[in-house]
Each structure stands twice: as structure tokens, then as C-alpha cells.
Amino acid sequence: MDIRQLRYFVTVAEEANFTRAAARLHLAQPGVSAQVRQLEKELGQPLLDRSGRSVTLTEVGLAVLPYARAALGAVEAVRQTVDEFTGLLRGHVTIGFLSGAAAHTFDLASFLAGFHRDHPRVEVTLTEDSSERMLAALHRGELDVAVIGLADEEPPPGISLQVLIDEPLVAAVAPDDPVLAHRGRTSVPLAELRDRPLISLPRGTGSRGVLDRACAQAGFQPRIAFEASAPPFLAQLAARGLGVAVVPALQAYEASALGVRTLEITRPRLRGRVALAWRTDGPASPAATAFLGLLRATLAVPGSVSTHRGDVS
């Protein structure tokens, strides 16, 4: 057996699926399957039960799994020890970002390029997903750091945050919308949107969580007519009279370009927040710890966060 076979076996066991394991390993599924079968042949016992809809561990596989993980951990410890003596940093960092928002939070491409230049032996994986799923992945240790939208005032247990964006959520409506009947109006109470079709980000996003919670506290369930991941598209739907879009605050020129008027939502005021998130006990690897420290320092510099804040998901 070799370390590669053990890594494949552990990954398949964690994913309970060869296709997902192969995707996580960035390999072709037949190759992963062949290597695990070779490991089973060398051990003389099946480690995985492939008869069901998902792959499960056999009794032998359950007994072997902790030793396989320990072997992989020992190999990584050897590498890290050598790196400490040679002054190198190596390993793997997994980063999660809001779908469609990576380019609007800060200059991620430049940051990654600089990190790669200084630490060429560190492999970085970047994925986009909803805030809710990324929080779950942080808890499971599948992500080292993530940029998420916040649905609650307090951070989830076991998660630390560095808030990057904190801005009001507004109601974007067509210029002839009835809500604008009062001349010079600049705000609208949330309760006034009770029976209106709303256009919102999908469930699992921070802004949608804020909206759903506020409506529940006000005693009604929002009528969601349309969902989409891009706030500008939500505003475009509102401009065509399809409902009231609940989106992060827009500059006057942005609202004009999208064909909408915006009103601050009040009683209560809703806010959309985006934050850098990581496990309170810290990332698992030295590479991820170094990445997080540098990223936090970069984001703390004034002007490092983009002024375009259209994607508070």
C-alpha cells in the first residue's frame, strides 16, 4: 500500500461517493476506484460496501479508517517539520466565497497572486456557495476560511468573524410603483410589504435570512415571487413591475441605471452584512493559518474592501 491509496480511501469514506471523492481530489473517478480496489486487494479484505446508493464502510473499513487518517496525519507532520527547518510553507488552503460576489468584496485575484508568489508550495482551492452551506463546511473543517453573508446579529457558535460590509437593505421598486404614491417618500415600513410580491436572494444567503427573520418577527411570511443570486438582476425585475426587490443599498446612479427607485426599509431597519469567517479554534494547517493571518491583515487596511457592494449574499 502507499500514501496515495490511503488518501483516496479516506476521501471516499468521507464523501460516501466515488464521484464526489474524485472531484475533491481533482482526479478522474475510474483512477480513484482502481486505486482503492488495489488497496483492498493488497489487504485481502473489502473496505467499502458499494452495493447501496451510497458507499459505506465495511466492518474492516471502519476499523482501518482511523489508522489511515493517522498515517496521513503523520506524513503531513513530517512535511511540516522539514518545512520549518527549510523556511518553506506548504500545504492546502480551502476558501469559500459568496456566489458571484468574489470580485465585488475585494481584489481577490491580486491577493491570491501575491500569496502564491510568496508561498508557491501552498495549493489553494476556491469555491463559491451560499452562506448557509459555507458555514456548515467551516464547522466540518472542509473550508479553512469563507466570506459569508450574515443572517444573525451574533456569530454562530465556534465561528469567528471580521465584518467587511455593513449596509442597509432597501426596497427597490419601479418608478410608478404604488409605494411611491406619497410624494418625497424615502422609506417604507416592513409591514407595508406584507402583501406585496417580493424579489429576493435565495434561501441560505445572509440577506434572505435577515428578511425572513424580520418578517417572522413582524408576524407574517414574505410572498417571494422571484429569487436570484445577483442583486442587480433582482432590481431589473422590480423595474419591470414584477414586485418589490429587497437588495443592498444602491447609489443613486446605480438605481437610475437599473430603472428603479429605492426606499429604506424601516420598523425594523434591515441590514446586510458580509464577513470573513473562520473556525474559532483556528484552521487545521499552518498554511491555512498563515493565509488567514495575511488575509485579515490585508482586509484591515483602509480601502482594501471594494466600494462596490452589490452582492451582500
Secondary structure, 3 states (H helix, E strand, C coil): CCHHHHHHHHHHHHHCCHHHHHHHHCCCHHHHHHHHHHHHHHHCCCCEECCCCCCEECHHHHHHHHHHHHHHHHHHHHHHHHHHHHCCCCEEEEEEEECCCHHHHECHHHHHHHHHHHCCCEEEEEEEECHHHHHHHHHHCCCCEEEEEECCCCCCCCEEEEEEEEEEEEEEECCCCHHHCCCCCCEEEHHHHCCCEEEECCCCCHHHHHHHHHHHHCCCCCEEEEECCCHHHHHHHHHCCCCEEEEECCCHHHHHHHCCEEEEEECCCCEEEEEEEEECCCCCCHHHHHHHHHHHHHHCCCCCECCCCCCCC
